[in-house]
Amino acid sequence: MYRILMNQGLEQQLPFKQPTVRGKVQLIPCCHDYHGKLSVEFRIGITKLYVLKDIGEFARLMADSEYKSYGAKLAFYHHLSAFDKESAPLAAFLVDIMKDFQTRGGQNIYQYYTRNDVRREIPLAGVQLDRFMGIMEESQMPFELETVFTNPVQYTVQEGEPPIPLSVIGVPSGIRLIARSMPMTEGAVYSYAYDSDAGIIYRTSLDTIRRVRGFRTYMNEQGGNSVFIAERELSLFCRDLLPELEKHYDVQIQEFRPENYLPDQAQFAIYLDMPEYDEITCRLCAVYGEERVMMSFSVENDAARFIDMPSGSISQKRDVQREMEMDAAVSAFSRNMMAKANAGCCVRMWMRFMNFCKAAYMHWKSWERSIYQRR
């Protein structure tokens, strides 16, 4: 208890006890990326920077507000008030990350290190990586980062997506995609892309890029960031992937016409029947010019849906995605109305269904304008 009381009193005095140091100590991070696995070490000082050789000891000194000399140019009591405004959050981060290690207890954190000086470097992954990058983004403090392929580069962290050019080039029997090479890593919530030319690490929510996340990972794993897509796969590419790529990349198309591979626009016909006073049945039909595809479902058996859909339906002719979305919407409405069915309410059910059809028509017309704008 005596030690606790002494530390409490010392902590209250420290902001005023070392005026020559107060608000001047810097913590400068230096990061290393080993094939997507990030780690960080620090230098500490005011006019001269010293290597922080033991981060665990530093965290203990901070927790107990203890005094330490690093050399002729730096000796101070370890308290947040000693650090400048950019470095104080980093000092608190180091204390918290070591506390987290002790809480999880028993497992040696240093076994994850990849360098020899294990006490001076800590791994960054998941939530800890997100927190570190959040601190650097807020402070806009430049810091060094080196990868296995590059020398140390000065970076700042910026919120947003990286401007990555993507060329879509028509070649015999397909297309070739060529994207700029940009190393990336991921935390728990964010993705990080290193633009060494601009000196910027782009911090992007994983939810924002979730529809192109797999594509980015795949492209980064390819030598030269180039991939070939065969002609038989172009319908899927143009319908499902290209619209998403255009939202996240600077897409340049050369000698290739995506509109030639888009699926035909489906129209829909709905057949209603009332076999019983308190029952309405519905059949949905996709119409492609003179061709019709019946999609059958029943509220008792969802597995019966698409029983009339022929094999090989994902093709250049069929817009299967739109068919499934429309069928799901009609099916959901049918289940809801049938669940509420009782004597005397069928007229209301008919009116609701007709209102639904009108709303669905307006929705799909809007959808057509967005999807088929190239045509």
C-alpha positions in Angstrom: 0.0 0.0 0.0 2.9 2.4 0.8 4.2 1.9 -2.8 0.8 2.6 -4.3 0.4 5.8 -2.2 3.9 6.9 -3.2 3.3 6.3 -6.9 0.0 8.1 -6.7 1.6 11.2 -5.2 4.5 11.0 -7.6 2.2 10.8 -10.6 0.4 13.9 -9.6 3.8 15.8 -9.1 5.5 14.6 -12.3 3.9 17.0 -14.8 5.5 19.8 -12.8 8.7 18.0 -11.6 10.5 17.8 -14.9 9.6 21.0 -16.8 12.6 20.7 -19.2 11.2 17.4 -20.4 7.5 17.9 -20.2 5.7 17.5 -23.6 9.0 17.1 -25.5 9.8 13.3 -25.6 9.2 11.7 -28.9 8.4 8.1 -29.8 9.2 7.4 -33.4 7.9 4.1 -34.9 9.6 2.2 -37.6 7.6 -0.6 -39.2 8.7 -3.8 -41.0 6.5 -5.8 -43.4 7.4 -9.5 -43.8 5.1 -10.8 -46.6 2.0 -9.1 -45.1 3.0 -9.6 -41.4 3.7 -6.2 -39.8 5.9 -5.4 -36.8 7.1 -2.2 -35.2 10.0 -0.9 -33.2 10.6 2.5 -31.7 13.2 5.2 -31.2 12.8 7.6 -28.2 14.4 11.0 -27.4 14.2 14.8 -27.6 17.3 16.2 -29.4 18.9 12.7 -29.9 17.0 9.5 -30.6 17.8 6.2 -28.8 16.6 2.8 -29.8 13.9 1.5 -27.5 15.6 -1.8 -26.7 13.0 -3.3 -24.4 9.3 -2.5 -25.0 8.2 -4.6 -22.1 10.5 -2.7 -19.7 9.2 0.6 -21.2 5.6 -0.4 -20.5 6.5 -1.3 -16.9 8.3 2.1 -16.4 5.2 3.8 -17.7 2.9 1.9 -15.4 5.0 2.7 -12.3 6.0 6.3 -13.4 9.7 5.3 -12.9 12.9 7.1 -13.8 15.4 5.9 -16.4 18.3 7.3 -18.2 18.8 6.3 -21.9 22.0 8.3 -22.3 23.5 11.7 -21.9 20.7 13.4 -23.8 17.7 11.6 -22.3 16.7 10.8 -18.7 13.2 11.2 -17.3 10.3 9.9 -15.2 8.0 7.9 -17.5 4.6 9.6 -17.6 2.3 10.6 -20.4 2.9 14.2 -19.7 6.5 13.8 -20.7 5.6 13.0 -24.4 4.6 15.3 -27.2 1.0 15.2 -28.4 1.8 12.9 -31.3 3.8 10.4 -29.2 1.6 10.2 -26.0 -1.0 8.0 -27.8 1.8 5.7 -28.9 3.1 5.4 -25.4 -0.3 4.5 -24.1 -0.7 2.0 -26.9 2.5 0.2 -25.8 1.3 0.1 -22.2 -2.0 -1.4 -23.3 -0.6 -3.9 -25.7 1.7 -5.3 -23.0 -1.2 -5.4 -20.5 -3.2 -7.3 -23.0 -0.3 -9.8 -23.3 -0.2 -10.2 -19.5 -4.0 -10.6 -19.4 -3.8 -13.4 -21.9 -0.9 -14.6 -19.8 1.5 -17.5 -20.3 2.1 -17.3 -24.0 5.4 -15.7 -24.9 4.7 -12.8 -27.2 8.3 -12.8 -28.5 7.9 -16.2 -30.2 6.1 -14.3 -33.0 9.0 -12.1 -33.7 11.0 -12.6 -36.9 14.1 -10.5 -36.0 17.0 -11.1 -33.6 16.4 -8.2 -31.3 13.1 -9.6 -30.1 12.5 -7.2 -27.1 12.6 -4.1 -29.2 10.0 -5.2 -31.8 6.4 -6.2 -31.4 4.1 -7.8 -34.0 1.0 -5.9 -35.2 -2.0 -7.8 -36.3 -5.8 -7.6 -36.0 -7.2 -5.1 -33.6 -3.7 -3.9 -32.5 -2.8 -3.1 -36.1 -6.0 -1.2 -36.6 -5.4 0.8 -33.4 -1.7 1.6 -34.3 -2.7 2.8 -37.8 -5.6 4.8 -36.4 -3.2 6.6 -34.1 -0.8 7.3 -37.0 -3.7 8.5 -39.2 -5.0 10.9 -36.5 -1.5 12.4 -35.8 -0.3 12.5 -39.4 3.2 11.7 -38.1 5.5 10.4 -40.9 7.1 7.0 -40.1 9.3 4.5 -41.9 8.1 1.2 -43.3 10.2 -1.3 -45.1 9.2 -4.5 -46.9 11.2 -7.5 -48.1 11.1 -5.9 -51.5 11.8 -2.2 -50.7 14.1 -0.1 -48.6 12.5 2.0 -45.8 10.0 4.6 -47.2 8.5 7.5 -45.2 4.7 7.1 -45.0 1.7 8.9 -43.6 -1.7 7.1 -43.1 -4.7 8.4 -45.0 -8.3 7.3 -44.8 -9.7 6.1 -48.1 -9.2 3.8 -51.1 -5.9 3.7 -53.0 -6.1 5.0 -56.6 -5.1 1.8 -58.4 -5.2 1.8 -62.2 -6.6 -1.4 -63.8 -6.2 -2.1 -67.5 -8.7 -4.5 -69.1 -7.2 -5.5 -72.5 -8.8 -7.6 -75.1 -6.6 -10.5 -76.3 -7.2 -13.6 -78.4 -9.6 -16.0 -76.6 -10.2 -13.6 -73.7 -9.0 -10.6 -71.8 -5.9 -9.7 -69.7 -6.2 -7.7 -66.5 -3.1 -5.7 -65.5 -3.1 -3.7 -62.2 -0.5 -1.7 -60.5 1.4 -3.6 -57.8 0.7 -2.3 -54.3 1.6 -4.3 -51.2 -1.4 -4.7 -48.8 -2.1 -6.1 -45.4 -5.2 -6.4 -43.3 -6.2 -5.8 -39.7 -9.5 -6.8 -38.0 -11.6 -4.1 -39.6 -9.4 -2.3 -42.1 -7.2 -3.0 -45.1 -3.9 -1.2 -45.7 -2.3 -0.5 -49.1 1.2 1.0 -49.3 1.7 3.5 -52.1 5.4 4.0 -52.0 5.4 6.6 -54.8 3.0 8.9 -52.9 4.3 7.9 -49.4 0.8 7.1 -48.3 -0.7 4.1 -46.6 -4.4 4.0 -47.5 -6.6 2.8 -44.7 -9.9 1.3 -46.0 -12.7 -0.4 -44.2 -12.9 -4.1 -45.1 -16.7 -3.7 -45.5 -16.1 -1.1 -48.1 -14.1 -3.4 -50.3 -15.8 -6.7 -49.4 -17.0 -7.3 -53.0 -13.5 -6.9 -54.5 -11.5 -8.2 -51.5 -11.0 -11.6 -53.0 -10.0 -10.1 -56.3 -7.4 -7.8 -54.7 -5.9 -10.7 -52.7 -5.7 -12.8 -55.9 -4.1 -10.1 -58.0 -1.5 -9.3 -55.3 -0.5 -12.9 -55.3 0.1 -12.9 -59.1 3.6 -12.1 -60.4 3.5 -8.8 -62.2 -0.2 -8.3 -61.1 -1.5 -9.7 -64.4 -4.2 -12.3 -64.9 -5.9 -13.8 -68.0 -9.6 -14.4 -68.2 -10.8 -16.9 -70.8 -13.7 -16.0 -73.2 -16.0 -18.6 -71.6 -15.8 -16.7 -68.3 -16.4 -13.2 -69.7 -20.1 -13.3 -69.2 -19.7 -13.8 -65.4 -16.9 -11.2 -65.4 -18.8 -8.5 -67.2 -22.0 -9.1 -65.2 -20.8 -9.6 -61.7 -17.2 -8.4 -61.2 -16.6 -5.5 -63.7 -19.3 -3.2 -62.2 -17.7 -3.7 -58.8 -14.2 -3.1 -60.1 -15.3 0.2 -61.6 -16.3 1.4 -58.2 -12.9 0.7 -56.6 -10.3 0.9 -59.5 -9.4 3.3 -62.2 -10.5 1.0 -65.0 -9.2 1.5 -68.5 -10.7 -0.8 -71.2 -8.8 -1.4 -74.4 -9.9 -3.4 -77.5 -12.8 -5.0 -75.5 -16.5 -4.4 -75.5 -18.1 -5.6 -72.2 -21.6 -4.9 -73.4 -21.3 -7.8 -75.9 -21.1 -10.2 -73.0 -23.8 -8.9 -70.7 -26.8 -11.2 -70.3 -30.1 -10.5 -72.0 -32.5 -8.4 -70.1 -35.2 -10.5 -68.6 -38.9 -9.5 -68.5 -41.2 -11.2 -66.1 -44.7 -12.5 -66.2 -46.7 -13.5 -63.1 -49.6 -16.0 -63.3 -52.1 -15.8 -60.4 -54.8 -18.3 -59.5 -57.3 -18.7 -56.7 -58.1 -22.4 -56.4 -59.7 -21.9 -53.0 -61.4 -18.9 -51.4 -58.6 -18.4 -48.9 -55.7 -19.5 -51.1 -53.8 -17.7 -53.9 -51.2 -19.5 -56.0 -48.5 -17.8 -58.1 -46.1 -18.8 -60.9 -43.3 -16.6 -62.1 -42.0 -16.7 -65.6 -38.8 -15.1 -67.0 -39.2 -13.9 -70.6 -36.4 -13.5 -73.1 -37.9 -12.4 -76.4 -39.8 -15.5 -77.6 -38.4 -17.8 -75.0 -39.9 -18.3 -71.5 -38.5 -19.9 -68.4 -41.0 -21.0 -65.8 -39.8 -20.8 -62.2 -41.9 -22.8 -59.8 -42.0 -22.4 -56.1 -44.5 -23.2 -53.3 -44.7 -21.7 -49.9 -44.8 -25.2 -48.4 -41.6 -26.3 -50.1 -38.9 -23.8 -50.9 -36.8 -26.6 -52.4 -39.3 -26.7 -55.2 -38.1 -23.4 -56.5 -36.3 -23.3 -59.9 -37.4 -26.9 -60.7 -38.0 -25.8 -64.2 -34.6 -24.1 -64.6 -32.5 -25.9 -67.2 -29.0 -27.0 -66.5 -26.2 -24.7 -67.6 -28.3 -21.7 -66.8 -25.4 -19.4 -66.1 -24.7 -18.3 -69.6 -24.6 -15.3 -71.9 -28.3 -15.5 -72.5 -29.8 -16.0 -69.0 -29.7 -13.3 -66.3 -29.8 -15.8 -63.5 -29.1 -13.2 -60.8 -32.0 -11.1 -61.7 -34.3 -14.2 -62.0 -33.3 -15.3 -58.5 -33.8 -11.9 -57.0 -37.2 -11.5 -58.5 -38.2 -15.0 -57.5 -37.0 -14.4 -54.0 -39.0 -11.2 -53.7 -42.2 -12.8 -55.0 -41.7 -15.9 -52.9 -41.2 -13.8 -49.7 -44.4 -11.8 -50.4 -46.3 -15.0 -51.1 -45.1 -16.6 -47.8 -46.1 -13.5 -45.9 -49.5 -13.2 -47.4 -50.3 -16.9 -47.1 -49.3 -16.8 -43.4 -51.9 -14.1 -42.9 -54.6 -15.7 -44.9 -58.0 -16.1 -43.3 -61.6 -15.9 -44.3 -62.6 -12.4 -45.5 -59.0 -11.1 -46.2 -58.4 -12.4 -49.7 -59.5 -9.2 -51.4 -57.0 -7.3 -49.3 -54.3 -9.8 -50.2 -55.1 -9.3 -53.9 -54.8 -5.5 -53.5 -51.5 -5.8 -51.6 -50.1 -8.2 -54.3 -51.0 -5.8 -57.1 -49.3 -2.9 -55.2 -46.3 -5.1 -54.7 -46.1 -5.8 -58.4 -46.2 -2.1 -59.2 -43.5 -1.4 -56.7 -41.4 -4.3 -58.0 -41.8 -3.0 -61.6 -40.4 0.4 -60.6 -37.6 -1.2 -58.7 -36.5 -3.4 -61.6 -36.7 -0.5 -64.2 -34.3 1.4 -62.0 -32.1 -1.6 -61.7 -32.1 -2.0 -65.5 -30.9 1.6 -66.0 -28.0 1.0 -63.6 -26.9 -2.4 -64.8 -27.4 -2.0 -68.6 -26.2 1.6 -68.9 -23.5 0.5 -71.3 -26.0 -0.8 -73.9 
